[in-house]
Amino acid sequence: MAEANALPASVVFLRLADFGAKPVAEQARLKEGLEDALEAAIAPLDAARRIVLDAPEGAAVVVLDGAETALALGERLGATATGLPLAVGINHGPVRLAAPGAHGPALVGDALAASAAVAEFAQPGAMLVSRSFRDALAESAPERAEALRPSGTYTDATVRAHELFAPGGAQAGSRRRRAFVLGTLGVFGILAAGVAVRRTRHARAERSRQPALLALAVRPWGDVYVDRERRGRTPPLEQLEVPAGRHTIEVRNGDNAPLTLQVDLQPGQSMTVRHAFRRRLRPWRRRNPSRRRRSQRRHRKRRPPATPRRRARPRRRRRGTRRRRTARASTASSATCARLRAACATSSAG
């Protein structure tokens, strides 16, 4: 009668890692999270073809629809039980209904014990299946069975060896290829980001080194000082390059009050300094304005300098001319004296 009640089934055992070492409040939280994840995972299954059992460190689900359905359930549990230290073990074997006890009917069988042992060997967040489950899966879904990769042989507390498999195979290869492609793209992305950051920093450095431009419009004139350093006189100075930052601009014009500006210049910024100083007359012009007019009249009457004289003749020639002139003058004087004597004699005789 007992052998007639045995049915082949796949058992998905769920184990919360280190459940007994945690505080009571933490255990209650983990149990509640497991119940929520289990409820969402078994929703697609027919209620008449699955049985949910409670376990000291988790739960167990007996699936009567086949090994492929049990594998899909284990994968859904791994996806929905996020944040839980959940280890999943799956085994295939006979289960049967035991005699009712103090807590009502119960299921027993080798599939339950083996699935609990497989779950003990699984790490939190991982899933392992037994050899018997893989063989049962190969009958209904050969391609899914080929995707299971060997994980090793383990021995439980009863010195029973279990040949275990883990989901992977072709999927693991595709995951590795996907990880390689993503890693390569990530490396190229990091390099591109580094180049972009380097170019951005270079552009910022270039902009920070670009000087500011000061346009000067000062009348009548002014000596320009930048941070107490003389930079020239305007006019003729019309533009001045100044490094970006805070500076003190000062324009001086003789005795006039200087123009002082505190500026904060940005790289490449243009700024115009406009100011007109008061023209001041000299003291003597303020005291005696007519003196300037007299000076102007005096300069106006001045004649241009005379042209240089011609070069004098040689001295010998000049001396000869002088002698001839003297001789002629002597001759004329003698004749004149003779005529005067004759005239005097004539007058005395009469």
Buried (B, 14 or more C-beta within 10 A) or exposed (E): EEEEEBBBBBBBBBBBBEBEEBEEEEBEEBBEBBEEBBEBBBEEBEEEEBBBBEBEBBBBBBBBBBBBBBBBBBBBBBEBBEEBBBBBBBBBBBBBBEEEEEEEEEBBBBBBBBBBBBBBBBEEBBBBBBBBBBEBBBEBBEEBBEBBBEBEEBEBEEEEEBEBBBBBBEEEEEEEEEEEEEEEEEEEEEEEEEEEEEEEEEEEEEEEEBBBBBEBEBEEBBBBBBEEEEBBBBEEBEEBEBBBEEBEBBBBBEEBEBBEEEBEBEBEBEBEBEBEBEEEEEEEEEEEEEEEEEEEEEEEEEEEEEEEEEEEEEEEEEEEEEEEEEEEEEEEEEEEEEEEEEEEEEEEEE
